[in-house]
Amino acid sequence: MQNSTTIGFIGAGNMAYALISGLINNGLNAQNIKLSDTDAALLSLRANEFNLEVFTDNTALASQCDIIVFAVKPQILSVVCKELQAHIDHKPLMISIAAGVRATDINRWLGGDSAIVRSMPNTPALLGKGATGMMANDAVNDEQKALAEQILGAVSQCLWVEDEKMIDAVTALSGSGPAYFFLMIESMAKAGVALGLDEKTAEQLSIQTALGASMMASNGEDSAHELRAKVTSPNGTTQAAIESFQDQNFEMIVSHAMRAAFDRARKMGTELGDDD
């Protein structure tokens, strides 16, 4: 990313914090980053943390930036976009991390002809271990796609999808996905306590098991299916557990849960897009 590129974040919450931290850690000068929010106390905190310029006026920020990242709650994004309409004649790249809000609606609220990347990061981005799905509208060129990937890639692995509808699938898989694993960890720990382990030991074993399994899966040498087969000895303890999962239709439970998240994401897009 060129040192002359200026990135503005609208919204100073946790995800903006994660992205700004990642960009600075990757060598971007804080002078190239600007931040706006209505919360003066939060802005002061961020200014002290990163030594960057902050604004309470989104339009003042927008007029000075080559790239604008929308890091606000989805419910207020329409208001934020509409107030920017008269201040983006220089056509900055717009990146949205607001869940559920469609690029077509963002473009309409901005007045049309905007280059927009819609993304769905997840909370492990706060640790630099995120997964982000991304899509670009037709106004985004290759250089802008590369810039968007550099920004979001500072804290996550980035994967592009061609069809915006697939962002809803990303939301159901990786966007909401960390909660599925937290539920699994929580459930395993409770089961361990029921089998006689103390609560702290059961929790630590569950967390470390999840971490180790994830690292093995991310190693890339074997698929998740192959890894599962390798640790499932015939007539052993793991096989007994797996068969119990399958008897309860574990795969269908996961499928139904992700379908529920997918359907809710699509409904949110319709509901939020009705704000004209």
C-alpha atoms as one frame of an Amber mdcrd trajectory, in Angstrom:
protein
   0.000   0.000   0.000   1.404   3.408  -0.982   2.271   5.828   1.814   0.089
   8.414   0.094  -3.067   6.295   0.506  -5.319   7.618   3.256  -7.774   5.284
   4.977 -10.701   6.585   6.989 -12.627   4.472   9.481 -16.159   5.500  10.364
 -16.838   3.814  13.685 -14.193   3.336  16.378 -15.363   0.036  17.898 -13.585
  -3.285  18.306 -13.332  -4.239  14.643 -11.972  -0.831  13.661  -9.482  -1.180
  16.503  -8.409  -4.599  15.218  -7.976  -3.391  11.631  -6.083  -0.234  12.616
  -3.795  -2.277  14.878  -3.147  -4.759  12.089  -2.385  -2.078   9.522   0.047
  -0.258  11.808   1.713  -3.523  12.810   2.138  -4.247   9.083   3.985  -0.970
   8.596   1.326   1.577   7.599   2.033   5.004   9.075  -0.643   6.158  11.531
  -0.669   9.496   9.699  -2.363   7.676   6.818  -5.275   6.598   9.009  -8.174
   8.771  10.126 -11.033   7.845  12.435 -14.480   9.239  13.178 -17.113   8.400
  15.777 -19.835  10.151  17.748 -18.315   8.907  21.020 -15.785  11.567  22.011
 -14.375   9.503  24.874 -13.744   6.522  22.599 -12.132   8.757  19.992  -9.815
  10.217  22.616  -8.819   6.713  23.668  -8.065   5.672  20.078  -6.145   8.891
  19.412  -3.907   8.195  22.405  -3.493   4.518  21.477  -2.517   5.073  17.851
  -1.564   8.752  17.550  -3.941   9.317  14.648  -6.275  12.128  13.592  -9.868
  11.777  14.784 -13.161  13.432  13.815 -16.671  13.680  15.166 -17.860  14.786
  11.695 -17.986  11.904   9.198 -18.123  14.261   6.217 -14.885  15.979   7.231
 -13.177  12.605   7.354 -14.670  11.369   4.071 -13.483  14.356   2.057  -9.857
  13.581   2.998  -9.730   9.816   2.403  -8.995   7.534  -0.560 -10.623   4.584
   1.200 -13.485   4.640   3.692 -14.219   1.680   5.942 -17.730   1.493   7.367
 -17.332  -0.020  10.840 -20.680   1.098  12.259 -23.745  -0.819  13.387 -25.778
  -2.051  10.393 -28.872  -0.199  11.614 -27.246   3.227  11.196 -25.293   2.622
   7.995 -27.996   4.147   5.790 -27.846   7.400   7.759 -24.047   7.495   7.569
 -24.041   6.853   3.806 -26.653   9.476   3.029 -24.742  12.181   4.891 -21.649
  11.397   2.812 -23.298  11.778  -0.604 -22.186  15.371  -1.164 -18.636  14.744
   0.059 -17.409  11.852  -2.093 -16.994  13.448  -5.509 -13.412  12.120  -5.462
 -14.907   8.579  -5.515 -13.151   6.826  -2.642 -13.249   3.060  -2.333 -15.919
   2.065   0.189 -15.397  -1.034   2.343 -18.269  -2.226   4.511 -17.897  -4.627
   7.411 -21.513  -4.056   8.500 -23.308  -7.397   8.737 -26.335  -7.971   6.533
 -26.266  -4.716   4.543 -26.150  -5.288   0.777 -23.723  -3.457  -1.480 -26.573
  -2.466  -3.782 -28.281  -0.646  -0.913 -25.051   1.024   0.221 -24.502   2.221
  -3.349 -28.027   3.627  -3.511 -27.642   5.477  -0.227 -24.339   6.945  -1.438
 -25.982   8.261  -4.593 -24.775   5.585  -7.030 -21.577   4.819  -8.962 -19.551
   4.012  -5.842 -16.842   1.364  -5.740 -17.923  -0.900  -2.877 -16.371  -3.954
  -1.265 -18.742  -5.717   1.109 -17.016  -7.959   3.612 -17.868 -10.306   6.460
 -15.016 -10.592   8.974 -15.318 -12.523  12.222 -14.286 -11.873  15.807 -10.959
 -13.788  15.773  -9.751 -10.803  13.715  -9.308  -9.170  17.134  -6.380 -11.586
  17.581  -5.189 -11.320  13.972  -6.639 -14.776  13.261  -9.829 -13.834  11.441
 -11.534 -15.201   8.358 -13.137 -12.704   5.988 -15.394 -13.218   2.997 -15.377
 -10.393   0.446 -17.234  -9.343  -2.689 -16.757  -6.347  -4.968 -19.335  -4.533
  -7.042 -18.696  -3.797 -10.717 -17.212  -0.359  -9.992 -14.255  -1.836  -8.067
 -11.075  -2.198 -10.123  -8.235  -4.660  -9.578  -6.077  -2.128  -7.747  -8.907
  -1.361  -5.335  -9.522  -5.066  -4.754  -5.869  -5.449  -3.834  -6.108  -2.512
  -1.425  -9.212  -3.959   0.228  -7.457  -7.295   0.636  -4.431  -5.593   2.209
  -6.635  -3.812   4.740  -8.755  -6.776   5.773  -5.866  -9.179   5.321  -3.975
  -7.351   8.053  -6.022  -9.330  10.597  -7.549 -12.221   8.673  -7.417 -14.666
   5.809  -9.412 -13.155   2.944 -11.477 -15.097   0.413 -13.422 -13.527  -2.461
 -16.888 -14.573  -3.629 -18.394 -13.444  -6.928 -22.073 -13.420  -5.996 -23.168
 -11.104  -3.183 -25.682 -13.715  -2.052 -22.713 -15.864  -1.056 -21.795 -13.319
   1.617 -24.849 -14.638   3.466 -23.306 -18.110   3.276 -20.028 -16.681   4.579
 -21.984 -15.083   7.420 -23.549 -18.438   8.312 -20.196 -20.250   8.175 -17.337
 -18.048   9.376 -19.176 -14.937  10.506 -21.295 -16.737  13.090 -18.990 -19.758
  13.183 -16.845 -18.821  16.212 -19.951 -19.073  18.388 -20.511 -22.645  17.200
 -17.055 -23.623  18.414 -17.531 -21.750  21.693 -20.727 -23.758  22.202 -18.831
 -26.986  21.496 -16.110 -26.039  23.993 -18.731 -25.106  26.568 -20.649 -28.355
  26.023 -17.523 -30.525  26.213 -16.441 -28.829  29.438 -19.863 -29.395  31.007
 -19.785 -33.033  29.936 -16.319 -33.398  31.437 -17.593 -32.058  34.763 -20.486
 -34.511  34.619 -17.915 -37.311  34.188 -16.079 -36.214  37.337 -13.500 -33.625
  36.264 -13.297 -30.330  38.118 -14.606 -27.326  36.169 -11.231 -25.644  35.566
  -9.579 -28.819  34.306 -12.499 -29.653  32.008 -12.501 -26.139  30.557  -8.742
 -26.051  29.960  -8.763 -29.462  28.314 -11.666 -28.451  26.049 -10.009 -25.204
  24.960  -6.619 -26.774  24.306  -8.201 -29.661  22.418 -10.058 -27.220  20.155
  -6.876 -25.207  19.590  -4.774 -28.257  18.779  -7.372 -29.742  16.444  -7.720
 -26.426  14.605  -3.964 -26.147  14.164  -3.798 -29.688  12.790  -6.617 -28.941
  10.341  -4.966 -25.696   9.215  -1.661 -27.471   8.581  -3.067 -28.538   5.213
  -1.439 -31.945   4.970  -4.712 -33.815   5.539  -8.357 -32.881   5.156 -10.599
 -32.692   8.214 -12.163 -35.965   7.098  -8.769 -37.651   6.884  -7.711 -36.326
  10.262 -10.893 -37.621  11.853 -10.367 -41.042  10.311  -6.802 -41.196  11.605
  -7.847 -40.676  15.231 -10.891 -42.962  15.021  -9.573 -46.423  15.812 -11.974
 -49.315  15.082 -13.984 -50.230  18.175 -12.163 -47.526  20.170 -13.381 -44.697
  22.356 -13.408 -42.122  19.556 -15.484 -44.370  17.323 -17.999 -44.795  20.125
 -18.296 -41.010  20.469 -18.518 -40.391  16.709 -21.214 -43.027  16.302 -23.175
 -41.399  19.115 -22.892 -38.037  17.322 -24.047 -39.606  14.081 -26.939 -41.401
  15.785 -28.123 -37.954  16.913 -27.760 -36.712  13.294 -24.915 -34.342  14.123
 -24.287 -33.353  10.504 -27.963 -32.443  10.045 -27.956 -30.390  13.261 -25.008
 -28.368  11.931 -26.647 -28.018   8.522 -29.928 -26.800  10.007 -28.139 -24.328
  12.275 -26.188 -22.816   9.379 -29.319 -22.655   7.233 -31.032 -20.723  10.040
 -28.132 -18.250  10.130 -28.149 -17.974   6.316 -31.898 -17.306   6.190 -31.608
 -14.698   8.951 -28.772 -12.957   7.095 -30.886 -12.726   3.936 -33.849 -11.406
   5.911 -31.639  -8.800   7.578 -30.472  -7.636   4.155 -34.078  -7.095   3.086
 -35.052  -5.376   6.334 -32.044  -3.049   6.390 -32.299  -2.333   2.673 -35.852
  -1.021   3.100 -34.431   2.101   4.788 -34.753   4.659   1.999
